[in-house]
Amino acid sequence: MDGNAGIQAVKDNSTKTKVANGVLGVILNVILWVFSLACIFPLVWMLYSSLKKKREFNASIIALPSKPTFENYIKIFSNKDANLLGAMGNSVRTTVLAVFLIVLFAFIVGYILSRVNFRLNRFLYVMFLMGMLIPIHSLLVPIYIIFNRTNMANQWFTLLFPYVAFNLPVSLFLVEGYMKGVPLELEEAAAIDGSSFSRTMFSIILPICKPILTTVAIINVFSCWNEFSFALVLISNNKAITTVPLALKNFTGQFSSDYPKMMAAMLITMAPVVIIYFVFSKQIIKGMVAGAVKG
């Protein structure tokens, strides 16, 4: 009888555990759904608000549009002051060049720091990582002074310098961590076959590092595309090279703002990076996990 009672008690405990796990799972799913809706709703709100007129939006910012119209989308492209298409072209040029330089420097420096042993190896690595601890906005004033005195401000290449400098530490950290998991035997075999240092680095190691380099590139695309502070300080005096964040500022007046037009412009400028994120989201996660595990 005692044995049967023990077995029954175990079954009861198992049932209670399953019920508790089921309830916990439901609660966690509800929380995740709430967070998901909180992230999705602003995009949905921007979408249907961009189909309103300014008067209707001011009357009720939450209500659905009574008569949806694409008038805001037509007006933002005809707004010569905003020059949204020109700003998008400038942002594409700056982002592509900056991301290319970031990926190139992060790969070369990360490879050297992880493979070449020299006296200042760890010191240089720590100095690069210190860049992640420096508040970017605390350097706006000195950078502005330096760029003005050297006549480097308000040029098409002006933003490349701060974008590369401030995005390189995180990129280097990811690449160097991933590089530690690449077997040294590959380079030893290449050296035996007579491969030079540069050929080994670009012909053998570079293809292996494609996952983490892709991740670094995508992360920096978001960072460079959306950057506002340096663009406002360093190139605001030259409208010909204005970027997307600065162009969106033109929809805000001193006493009032045309929010429906601003939301239409934001949706258009967000579209490229959102598409890139959804296309490469698995690649981003895979590269981050691989870098974390191998580092």
C-alpha positions in Angstrom: 0.0 0.0 0.0 2.8 2.3 0.9 4.4 1.7 -2.6 1.2 2.4 -4.4 0.8 5.6 -2.3 4.3 6.7 -3.3 3.6 6.0 -6.9 0.4 8.0 -6.8 2.2 10.9 -5.1 4.8 11.0 -7.8 2.1 11.0 -10.5 0.3 13.8 -8.7 3.5 15.8 -8.4 4.2 15.2 -12.1 0.7 16.4 -13.0 1.1 19.5 -10.9 4.4 20.2 -12.6 2.9 19.9 -16.0 0.1 22.2 -15.1 2.4 24.7 -13.6 4.7 24.6 -16.7 1.6 25.0 -19.0 0.4 28.0 -17.1 3.9 29.5 -17.1 4.1 28.9 -20.8 0.8 30.7 -21.4 1.8 33.6 -19.3 5.2 33.9 -21.2 3.4 33.7 -24.6 1.0 36.5 -23.5 3.8 38.7 -22.4 5.7 38.1 -25.7 2.5 38.9 -27.7 2.1 42.1 -25.8 5.7 43.1 -26.5 5.3 42.2 -30.2 2.1 44.3 -30.5 3.8 47.2 -28.7 6.6 47.0 -31.4 4.2 46.6 -34.4 1.5 49.1 -33.4 3.7 52.3 -34.0 4.4 51.1 -37.6 0.7 50.5 -38.2 -0.2 53.8 -36.6 2.4 55.6 -38.8 1.0 53.9 -41.9 -2.6 54.8 -41.5 -1.8 58.3 -40.1 0.2 59.0 -43.3 -3.1 58.6 -45.2 -4.8 61.4 -43.2 -4.9 65.1 -43.8 -3.3 67.4 -41.2 -6.6 68.7 -39.9 -8.0 65.2 -39.5 -4.8 64.1 -37.7 -5.0 67.0 -35.3 -8.6 66.2 -34.5 -7.7 62.6 -33.5 -4.3 61.1 -33.6 -5.5 57.5 -33.0 -8.6 57.3 -35.1 -8.5 55.6 -38.5 -8.6 57.9 -41.6 -12.2 58.6 -42.7 -11.1 59.1 -46.3 -7.6 57.6 -46.9 -5.5 59.7 -49.3 -2.0 59.5 -50.8 -1.8 63.2 -51.1 1.0 63.3 -48.5 3.2 60.9 -50.5 2.7 63.1 -53.6 3.6 66.3 -51.8 6.8 65.0 -50.1 8.3 64.2 -53.4 7.3 67.6 -54.9 8.8 69.4 -51.9 12.0 71.0 -53.2 13.1 72.2 -49.8 13.1 68.6 -48.4 14.6 67.0 -51.5 13.8 63.6 -50.2 15.1 61.6 -53.2 18.3 63.5 -53.2 18.7 63.0 -49.5 18.1 59.2 -49.9 20.8 59.2 -52.6 23.3 61.0 -50.4 22.5 58.5 -47.5 23.0 55.5 -49.8 26.4 56.8 -50.9 27.6 57.7 -47.4 26.2 54.4 -45.9 27.7 52.2 -48.6 31.2 53.8 -48.4 31.2 53.9 -44.6 30.1 50.2 -44.3 32.7 49.1 -46.8 35.5 50.8 -44.9 34.2 49.6 -41.5 34.0 45.9 -42.7 37.5 46.2 -44.4 39.2 47.7 -41.4 37.5 45.5 -38.9 38.5 42.4 -40.9 42.1 43.4 -41.4 42.7 44.7 -37.9 40.7 41.8 -36.3 42.8 39.3 -38.2 46.1 40.9 -37.2 45.2 41.2 -33.6 44.0 37.6 -33.4 46.8 36.0 -35.3 50.0 38.1 -35.0 51.7 38.2 -31.6 53.6 41.5 -31.0 54.3 43.6 -27.9 51.4 46.0 -28.2 48.8 43.5 -29.4 46.6 43.4 -26.3 47.1 47.2 -25.6 45.8 48.1 -29.1 42.9 45.7 -28.7 41.9 47.3 -25.4 42.3 50.8 -26.9 39.9 49.9 -29.7 37.4 48.5 -27.2 37.7 51.7 -25.1 35.9 53.4 -28.1 32.7 51.6 -27.0 32.8 53.3 -23.6 33.1 56.9 -25.0 29.8 58.8 -25.3 29.6 59.8 -28.9 27.7 63.1 -28.2 30.4 64.2 -25.8 32.8 64.6 -28.8 30.5 66.6 -31.1 32.0 70.0 -30.1 35.7 69.1 -30.5 35.0 67.2 -33.7 33.0 70.2 -35.1 35.9 72.6 -34.2 38.5 70.3 -35.8 36.5 69.8 -39.0 35.8 73.5 -39.4 39.5 74.5 -38.9 40.6 71.9 -41.4 37.9 72.8 -43.9 36.6 69.2 -43.8 33.0 70.1 -42.8 30.2 70.3 -45.3 31.9 68.0 -47.8 30.4 64.8 -49.3 33.0 62.7 -47.5 32.7 64.5 -44.1 30.5 61.9 -42.4 32.7 59.0 -43.4 35.3 59.8 -40.7 33.1 59.8 -37.6 30.9 56.9 -39.0 33.9 54.7 -39.5 35.7 55.7 -36.3 32.7 55.2 -33.9 31.4 52.1 -35.5 34.7 50.3 -35.8 35.2 49.2 -32.1 32.0 47.1 -32.0 32.7 45.7 -35.4 36.3 44.8 -34.5 35.1 43.1 -31.3 32.7 40.8 -33.2 35.2 40.0 -36.0 38.1 39.3 -33.6 35.9 37.0 -31.5 34.8 35.1 -34.5 38.4 34.9 -35.8 39.5 33.0 -32.7 37.3 30.1 -33.8 39.0 29.7 -37.2 41.5 26.8 -37.1 45.1 27.8 -37.3 45.8 24.7 -39.4 44.3 26.3 -42.4 46.9 29.1 -42.4 49.7 26.7 -41.6 48.7 24.5 -44.6 48.6 27.6 -46.8 52.0 28.8 -45.6 53.5 25.3 -46.4 52.0 25.7 -50.0 53.8 29.0 -50.3 50.8 31.4 -49.8 51.8 34.9 -48.7 50.3 36.6 -45.6 48.0 38.8 -47.6 46.8 36.0 -49.9 46.0 33.8 -47.0 44.1 36.6 -45.3 42.0 37.5 -48.3 41.7 34.2 -50.2 41.3 31.7 -47.3 40.2 33.5 -44.2 37.9 36.1 -45.7 35.4 33.6 -47.2 35.3 31.8 -43.9 34.5 35.0 -42.1 31.6 35.8 -44.4 28.9 35.2 -41.8 30.2 37.6 -39.2 31.2 40.2 -41.9 27.7 40.1 -43.2 26.4 40.7 -39.7 28.7 43.6 -39.1 27.7 45.1 -42.5 24.0 44.9 -41.8 24.3 46.3 -38.2 26.3 49.3 -39.5 23.9 49.9 -42.4 21.2 50.7 -39.7 23.6 52.8 -37.7 24.9 55.0 -40.6 21.5 55.3 -42.3 19.7 56.6 -39.2 22.5 58.8 -37.8 21.4 62.3 -37.1 23.8 64.1 -34.6 26.9 64.2 -36.7 25.0 65.0 -39.9 23.3 67.9 -38.2 26.5 69.4 -36.8 28.9 68.7 -39.7 27.0 69.0 -43.0 23.9 71.1 -42.2 25.2 74.1 -44.1 25.3 72.3 -47.4 21.8 71.3 -48.6 23.3 69.5 -51.6 24.7 66.7 -49.4 21.9 66.5 -46.8 21.0 63.0 -45.6 17.7 61.4 -44.8 17.5 62.4 -41.1 18.2 66.0 -42.0 15.6 65.9 -44.8 12.9 64.7 -42.3 13.7 67.7 -40.1 12.3 70.0 -42.9 8.8 68.8 -42.2 8.9 70.3 -38.7 8.2 74.1 -38.4 8.9 76.6 -35.7 5.3 76.7 -34.4 3.6 73.6 -36.0 4.5 70.3 -37.6 2.9 68.5 -40.5 2.9 65.0 -38.9 1.1 63.1 -41.6 3.7 64.3 -44.2 6.5 63.5 -41.8 5.1 60.0 -41.2 4.8 59.4 -45.0 8.4 60.5 -45.4 9.6 58.3 -42.5 7.9 55.2 -44.0 9.5 55.8 -47.3 13.0 56.3 -45.8 12.5 53.3 -43.4 11.5 50.9 -46.2 15.0 50.1 -47.5 16.5 49.3 -44.0 13.3 47.4 -43.0 13.5 45.2 -46.1 17.2 44.6 -45.5 16.5 43.6 -41.9 13.7 41.1 -42.8 15.8 39.6 -45.6 18.9 39.2 -43.5 17.5 38.8 -40.0 18.5 35.1 -39.8 22.0 36.0 -41.0 22.3 38.7 -38.2 21.3 36.2 -35.5 23.6 33.5 -36.9 26.6 35.8 -37.1 26.0 37.2 -33.6 25.7 33.7 -32.1 28.7 32.3 -34.0 30.8 35.2 -32.8 29.7 34.8 -29.2 30.3 31.1 -29.2 33.7 31.2 -30.9 34.9 34.2 -29.0 
